[in-house]
Every structure is written in structure tokens, then in C-alpha cells.
């Protein structure tokens, strides 16, 4: 069965796309824990991070690196944190989140409720720094 992320990748579900190549797709989390929260997923439907092939695992971080740098330039933060939890969607994914402390990666906190306009602003900021 196709995951929600596969449906986003195929265009069946709309998203706020940040980047894409032949192996990966990055888009805004629409229920972020902080503004600038991006999900990075492999296009191959693999449930768990450590079931991803070694070759793809290395490429994944290389794909995510410029996105993380763009997030750091777009939002006031000490760094871009990374988290891999993988319980909510059966499709391997990493969270890139602008953080100032470890608590900023606390996924038990209430999620932000951003408007479509706010999400477009976040997307535009990240894209502007990604292409710079």
C-alpha cells in the first residue's frame, strides 16, 4: 500500500516542495514543530531508515545538507537539527528543524498551525536561500 509520502511525491497530494532529485523529495511539514520544519524522504518506499540501502543512505545526507544550510539561513537558530523517528508514517523520513536547544526537537509538543500563506512564506524563504 502506498504511503502518504508516496502520494505526495507522485503529486496526488499537494505539498510545499523544497527540493527533489531522482532519489529524494523534500517538502514542508504542514504540522511543524517549528517554522522551517522540512521532511526529507527517499522516493523508494522503505519503512525504516536502516532498511535503506547503504548507497542511498549516504546520498540522503548529501541531498539534505544544502536544505539544512538554507534552513539555518532562513530562520533564527543555532543550527538545523535532524531527527529520525519514523513511527507516524511507514516510509523512512528525516526531519530537518531549526533549533536553539535539544528541546526544540521535542515531538510531543503541540504542533504549529500555520496558514497556507505562512507555509508559502516559509517555503519561499528556504527556496531563496537554497538557490543562493
NUZASE-265716 format. One line per field, with one value per residue (C-alpha): residue number from 1; x, y, z; residue in three letters. Coordinates in pm, 1 decimal. Layout:
// residues N
num = c(NUM/...)
px = c(X/...)
py = c(Y/...)
pz = c(Z/...)
residuo = c(ala/...)
This chain:
// residues 132
num = c(1/2/3/4/5/6/7/8/9/10/11/12/13/14/15/16/17/18/19/20/21/22/23/24/25/26/27/28/29/30/31/32/33/34/35/36/37/38/39/40/41/42/43/44/45/46/47/48/49/50/51/52/53/54/55/56/57/58/59/60/61/62/63/64/65/66/67/68/69/70/71/72/73/74/75/76/77/78/79/80/81/82/83/84/85/86/87/88/89/90/91/92/93/94/95/96/97/98/99/100/101/102/103/104/105/106/107/108/109/110/111/112/113/114/115/116/117/118/119/120/121/122/123/124/125/126/127/128/129/130/131/132)
px = c(0.0/122.2/220.4/105.1/461.9/448.9/125.2/293.9/593.2/364.7/167.5/-156.4/-143.9/-26.2/271.3/510.5/806.2/1156.9/1377.0/1375.7/1615.4/1593.6/1619.5/1475.2/1197.6/1188.6/880.6/746.9/582.7/231.7/209.3/558.8/713.9/890.0/870.4/1110.2/1045.4/1119.8/1069.7/1322.2/1218.0/1357.0/1135.9/1170.4/904.8/1110.8/962.0/1269.2/1580.0/1819.1/1646.8/1754.7/2048.0/2396.4/2437.7/2108.9/2174.5/2489.8/2324.4/2036.0/2256.2/2429.0/2085.7/1970.8/2285.0/2208.4/1848.4/1972.4/2204.9/1914.5/1700.1/1978.8/1996.7/1618.9/1531.9/1699.5/1857.6/2186.1/2170.5/1947.9/1867.7/1792.7/1561.7/1457.5/1165.6/960.5/664.7/388.4/428.9/557.8/800.4/1154.9/1194.1/1411.5/1301.9/1516.9/1425.6/1580.2/1682.4/1838.1/1820.8/1755.6/1406.5/1325.4/1321.6/1053.7/787.8/547.3/482.9/173.7/231.0/210.5/-97.4/27.8/-193.8/-135.5/7.8/252.4/359.6/420.4/633.2/840.3/878.9/986.0/1243.8/1403.6/1394.8/1557.5/1848.3/1866.5/1917.0/2160.0)
py = c(0.0/345.3/576.1/936.5/1037.0/835.2/1015.0/1349.7/1250.5/1141.5/1467.0/1300.8/1508.4/1870.2/1990.0/2277.7/2130.0/2234.5/2007.9/1691.4/1469.2/1117.3/957.6/1203.9/1453.7/1733.2/1928.1/2132.0/1954.5/2104.8/2043.8/2161.3/2169.0/2492.4/2720.7/2583.7/2215.1/2013.4/1643.0/1465.7/1127.4/872.5/818.8/444.0/326.2/186.4/177.7/202.5/418.8/128.8/-72.3/191.1/71.1/185.2/376.1/560.8/629.0/825.1/1011.6/1105.1/1315.7/1477.7/1569.8/1708.3/1915.2/2220.9/2219.3/2225.7/2515.6/2703.7/2646.2/2785.7/3097.2/3139.2/3122.2/3248.8/2937.3/2794.4/2509.4/2280.7/1973.1/1635.1/1370.2/1030.6/882.5/707.8/597.4/808.1/719.4/381.6/549.5/636.6/1010.0/1263.1/1584.9/1895.7/2155.8/2492.2/2459.1/2652.0/2366.9/1993.5/2068.3/2225.4/1867.9/1762.6/1597.8/1560.6/1936.3/2071.5/2124.9/2470.0/2553.5/2764.5/2913.4/2837.8/3189.0/3128.8/2795.7/2964.7/3229.8/2959.0/2775.7/3096.7/3179.6/2836.3/2826.5/3171.3/3054.6/2717.3/2876.5/3143.3)
pz = c(0.0/-93.2/194.8/223.1/133.3/-189.6/-274.4/-210.2/-425.9/-712.0/-692.0/-580.9/-260.5/-284.4/-80.6/-32.3/-219.0/-126.4/-341.6/-548.3/-738.2/-879.1/-533.8/-279.7/-217.2/42.4/148.6/437.9/727.0/732.0/1107.8/1204.3/1546.9/1441.7/1139.0/878.4/959.1/643.9/575.4/353.2/217.8/-24.5/-327.3/-277.4/-35.6/251.3/600.8/825.0/798.1/842.7/571.0/317.1/105.6/210.2/-115.6/-71.0/297.4/216.2/-69.6/160.0/388.2/91.0/-51.6/287.2/354.9/135.9/261.7/621.7/537.1/374.4/684.8/905.0/686.3/676.6/1047.0/1363.2/1511.0/1634.1/1384.0/1184.3/1389.7/1241.1/1378.7/1250.7/1440.0/1175.8/1381.4/1230.5/860.8/734.9/493.1/604.7/657.7/831.7/994.8/946.2/1207.9/1301.5/1667.4/1953.2/2207.2/2215.0/2343.5/2006.1/1870.5/2118.6/1902.2/2193.6/2193.3/2022.1/1651.4/1495.3/1291.0/1003.0/736.8/369.5/336.6/623.1/472.4/136.7/314.2/484.9/152.9/-25.1/241.4/225.5/-155.0/-176.3/38.4/-134.8/-474.2/-347.3)
residuo = c(unk/unk/unk/unk/unk/unk/unk/unk/unk/unk/unk/unk/unk/unk/unk/unk/unk/unk/unk/unk/unk/unk/unk/unk/unk/unk/unk/unk/unk/unk/unk/unk/unk/unk/unk/unk/unk/unk/unk/unk/unk/unk/unk/unk/unk/unk/unk/unk/unk/unk/unk/unk/unk/unk/unk/unk/unk/unk/unk/unk/unk/unk/unk/unk/unk/unk/unk/unk/unk/unk/unk/unk/unk/unk/unk/unk/unk/unk/unk/unk/unk/unk/unk/unk/unk/unk/unk/unk/unk/unk/unk/unk/unk/unk/unk/unk/unk/unk/unk/unk/unk/unk/unk/unk/unk/unk/unk/unk/unk/unk/unk/unk/unk/unk/unk/unk/unk/unk/unk/unk/unk/unk/unk/unk/unk/unk/unk/unk/unk/unk/unk/unk)
